[in-house]
Amino acid sequence: MRKQDCTGFYYDSDDSEDVLPRVWKVPVNNFDNIFNSMLTFFEIATLENWVETLWRVIDSTDIDEGPLRDNRPYMAFLFVAFIFITTFFVMNLFISVIVDKFNEEIRRREGSHNFSEEQKEWVKIQRIMVHVNLKIKPICPENSKFRTFFFKVVQSNKFEFFISAMIVSNTLFLCMDYTNAPYDYDNALEIGNMIFVIIFAIEACMKLIAYGFRYYFLENWNRFDFIIVLLSVVALDDSLFSFRVNALRIIRVAKLLRMVKASKGLRHLLKTMWLSLSNIANVGMLLFIVFFTFSVAGLDLFGDLNDGEYINYNANFRSFYLAVMLLFRTSTGENWNGIMHDCIE
């Protein structure tokens, strides 16, 4: 039986003199020169493959000698300190400076950088008032007892609580489906699905009767509910359309957004996201320009690369589409350093 000692040589268990040498190759991430050292630490700063590099440094010994398990455990403090300083402090500081300069530029462009605190508060209140929408308050129809009855029902807290409970229950039912389920189980889910669709359809009809068509469709939440009910009704029968409409029932999960009305904090959060869409669009355009530029550069520089460990049939720069997909993957930090080393080699 053959064994291996800590120096990297193989030997036989019967103490024979046959020894075969083993060549130790320098890993890709190393500290042999300043360039490799800076590149290795840059990869560690992105938290990509830093654990493997840490173990190699801890097991390292001397020049031209093989690794020894846990030879220098104190080297872990170097990695901990570096990650703490760069990833947890410097990176956040870098982002904070960009955000601060961005806000400063906006204030300078709007001419508010020289405002006093009272003037800034006045401008803030005016902006809030511009984006405030008038709340539509439905009026009880006094000329019809039939509509008045439905109006009192849909306006009651008990009715709202019941609909909220049905929304949560409907979401749980949608989560209970699984592949190759028993027939009785699937049939029970289908019956439950139909019951929930009927309940939501009845709710929409009751509000239509209570508020009338005009006031019902003036409120955004009512329009949102009405569209979901229509799509849910369509999803009940697969024979109506050529495509698989059962997937439309997943849209009913969006009714959970109605729970936002009960939380003031969530309403403010969604409103902030809505008001930030214009700035997000600008950032998206900038990101598209960056992706386009680097994709064209990748086509020119690495379009003829042979397959390696990470550059393969699905991940390469041989077409613009694949280049964009590869850059999007590397932007998430997924094996970006492996792709980089394949391109270097």
N, C-alpha and C positions, 0 to 999 in steps of 0.2 A: 504494500500500500504506500502511495506517495504522499508526502507531507510537505509543508512549506514553513520555513522559519521566518522570523521577523525581519531578516535582511533581504528577503526576496528570492532566496534560493530554494530549489526543490531538492528533496533528499528522500531516500528509501527508508522505510521503517525498520529494515533489517540491518541498519548501520553499514550499508555498503558505501563504497567510495564514489559511486556515480553521482555526480552533481551537475545540474544543468543551470546555467546562469539565467537570470531574468532581467530584462531591461526596464528601468523605471523611466517613464516618459513624463516630461514636465506638463502639468495640466494647463488648460487654456487660460484659466484665471490664475495668474501668478504675480509675483512681485520682483521679477528679475531685473527690471529697469523702471525708470520713472514713468514711462508711457504705460506699460502694462500695469504698474501699481495704481496709477490714476484711473485707468479704465476699469480695473477690478473694483476699486472703491466706488466708482460711479455706479457700477452694477449693484453693488451692495446697498448704495443709497436708495435705489429703486426697489429694494427688498426682493430682488430676483436672484434665486439660487444662492442666497447668502449663507444658508445653513450648511450646504455642502462645502463651500469655501472655508467656513469656520472650522469644520471637522478636519479638513486637510491641513489647515494651519496648526491646529492643536496637535495633530499626529506627526507634524514635520520634525525632522531631526537636524542633520547637517548636510552640507553640499555633497552630492553624489552618494548619499545614503538613503535607504528606503525608509518609509514611515514607520513610526512606532506608536502604538495605541496610547492615547492620552499622555503624550510626551511633554507637552507644554500647555496645560489647561489654563494657565493664567493669561494666555493670549485672547481668551474669550472676552476679557475686560476691554480690550482694544475695540473689538467689534461692537460690544454693547455701548461704549462711549461714542463711537462714530455714528451708529444708527440713531442714538438718542439726540445727538447734536444736529445731524443733517436731516433725518427724516421727521423727527418730532419737533424740531425747533426752527432750523434754517428754512426748510421748505414752507412751513406755515408762515414764517416771517416774510418770505419772498411773496407769497400770495397776498398777505396783508398789505404789503407795500403797493402791489399792483392795484388792489381794490381801493386803497386810500388815494392813490394818485388818480384813479378813474373818477372817484367822487369829487376830488378837487378840481379836475378838469371840467366836470359837469357844472359845478358851482361857478367856476370862472366863465364858462360859456354863457351861463344864464345871468351872470352879473350879480350873483348873490354872495360872492366871497367877501364882499365888504359890508354886508348887512349886519346890523346889530342882532342880538338874541331875540328882541321883540319883533323885529322885522322878519326874521327867519320863522318864528312861530306863526306870524300872520300869513306868510306864503304857504306854510305847511297846511294851515287850516283851509286856505283857498283851494289848494290842490285836492284836499279831501272832499270839499264841497263839490268840486267839478265832477268827481267820480262817484258821488253818492247818487244812487238811483231812488226815485220816489217809490215808496212802498205802496203797492196796490192793496187797498182794503176793500174786500167784497162787501156789498150791501145786501142785506136780507130782503128778498122779494116779498113784499107785504101783500101784493095783489093775488097771490096764489098760495093757498094753504099746502098744496102738494109740494111745491118748490121750497116753501118755508120749512117743512118737515125735513127734507133732505139737507137744507142749508144748516139747520141746527145739528144734524147728525154729523156731517163732514167737518163742522167747525169745532166739535167737541174734542176734548183731550183723550177720551176713551177711544174714539174712532182712530185718532192719530197713533195712539199706542198700539191698537190692534193691527193697523197697517204696518207699523214698524216691526212688530213681532212676526208678521207674515213675511216681510222682506228677509229677516234673519233666518226664518225657517226655510224659505225658498232657497237661500244661499246654501244652507246645510244640505238640503235635498240634492242640489246640483253637485255637491262634493261627495255624495255617497255612491255615485255610479262607478263601476269598474268593469274591466274586460272579462268576458266569459262568466258573467253573473248568472245565477239560476233564473229560470223563466218567471217564477212567481215574484222574485225580487225585482226584476226589470219591470214586470207588470205593475207592481206596487209603486215604483218610481214614476212610471208613466201616468198612473192615475193621480199621484200627488202633483206631478207637473201640470196636469190639466186643471186640477183644483186651484192651484195658485194662479194660473192664467185667468180662470174665471173670476177669482177674487179681485185681481187687479183690474180686470175689465169692468167688473161691477163698480169698483171704486171710481174709475174714470167716468162711467155713465152717471153715477150719483153726483159727481162734481159738475159734470156738464149740465145736469138738470138744476142743481142748486145755484151755480154761478151764471149759467147761460154761456153760449158759445163765445161771445165777445170777451167777457171778463175771464173766462176759463183760459183762453189762449193768450191773454195778456201777460200771464205769469210764466216765467221761464221754466219753473219746476213742473208745471202742468203740461207744457209742451213736451218736456223731456219724458214724463211719465206716459203721455199719449203715444209717442213714437215707440217706446219700449213695449207697450201693450200691443200695438199693431204688429210689430215684429214677432212678438211671442205668439200671437194668434196665427200668423203665417207659418211659424215653425211647428205647429201642431200636425200639419199634413205634409208629408214628403212628396205626394203626388202632384202638388200644385205647381212645382217648378222642377227644372231639370237638374239643378244642383242640390246638394245636401243641405236642407234648411234646418236640420236639427241643431247645427252649430249656432244658429241664431238664438237659441235659448240661453246661451252663455251671456248674451247681452243683458239678461235680467239681473246679472250680478251688479250691473251699473246702478241698479236701484239702491244699492247701499250708499250711494252718494247722497241720497236724501237724508241720511243720518247726519250729514254735515249741518243741516239746519238746526240741529239740537246742540251744536257745539260752536260757541262764539270764536274760540281759538282756531278751529278748522276753517271757519268762514273767512277769517282774516288771512289765513295762510293761502287758501285758494285764490282770494282776491289779489294778494300780493303776487302770486304766480301769474295770474291773468294780466296784471299791469306790467309784468316783466317780460311779456312775450316779445315786445318790440326789440328790447335789448338782447334777448336770447336769439332772435332771428339774425341780428347783426353779428353776434358771436358765431352763429352757425355758418354764415357766409364766409367769415374769416377762416373758420376751420375747413370749409370746403376748398378755399384757395390754397391753404397749406397742404391739404391732401392731394389736390390736383398737381401742385408744383413738385412735391416729392414723388408722386407716382410717375410723372414724366421723367424725373431724374433717375428713378429706379429702373424704368424701362431702358434708358440709355446706358446706365452703368452695369446693371446686373441682369439684363434681359437674356443673356446667353449662358448663364450659370448652369452647370450640371447639378443633378440632384445630390444633396448631401444629407446630413442628419435631420436638418430642419427645413431646408429648401427642397421641396418635393413637387409632385404633380399638382397638388392642391394649393400649395403655398410657394409662389414664385413671382417673378417680375416679367413673365413672358407676354402678358397682355395687360391692357390698362385696367380691365375689370379685376383681374387677379392681383394686380399691384395695389389697387385701392383696398381690396379685401385684406391683403396682407398688412398694409399699413394700419388699417382699422384694428386688426388683431394686435399688432405691436403697440398701438396707442393704449390698449387696455393693460399692457405689461405682460402679456402672455408669451413667454419664451422669446421675448424680443432680443435678448442677448445671444441666444443660440442662433437666431437668424443673422445677427450681426457677425458672429464668428464664422458662420458659413460663407458670408459674403467676403470677409477678410481673407479666408483661405482660398 
